[in-house]
Amino acid sequence: MKLLALLALLASTLVPTQAAFKVLAFYNGTWDAAHISFVKEANPWFQRTAAENGFTYESTNNWNRLTGDLSQYKVVMFLDDHPQNSAQRNGFQRYMDNGGAWFGFHVAAFTQNANEWPWYHNTFLGSGNFVNNTWGPTTAVLRTSQHPSTMRLPQTYTSSVSEWYGWANDLRRNPNIQILASIDRYPVGTDPNQTWRGGFHPIMWTNRNYRMLYANFGHNAMDYEHNVPKSSTFASEIQNRFIIDGLLWLGKR
Ligand SMILES: [Zn+2]
């Protein structure tokens, strides 16, 4: 074999060809400063990651696009909210029921009235109502389970800084849910009145009946007075592997 042909063959095996797919991310970027900070860093980070991994990334704050034809997008993401009216909600459910894929972060699952959209909060996410959170924002040591999205993660790793949410429903008792990471070490939090000292807190999970991933991170520590972020959600290189591998898994349906 000629050297050039050999090199070409090597290059083709070293750089796996990813089928190009499109990701559409929805965001509001209006509330609160910690979530806005995450959106501001997420948009360029995903743009760059898309270019490096052979997919395209587009983001919009027009949630009405959920009512239109989303079939060209393999993955839809909710960065800092979920749809608020029934036309948008029905559009999203239709997209998922037709084989769409979804990646949601932090506030995307937040609700104190799960019955307002039971399919999303109780069936799809499974988590139901938000019940409490840690404060202030901190890293957490997470224990992972085996899944295509966690294959490059060690059994335990230290997350990026976030506020963490607790939920009404015990996802361990839901046979449709696979928990991909949960808090491994306590306490978590710095305010004694908003610190978790034990229990079970899932952080990343998937619903086996859908092509979906949810991750509870997506809240940066803030200097609220000066509106300056004190942490980055993308500061954990290990955690970033989950985001990338998760997106590639979702995009390869
Ligand atoms: Zn938050």
Residues whose N, C-alpha, C, O or C-beta is under 5 A from the ligand:
A	BS01	ZN	E163 H219
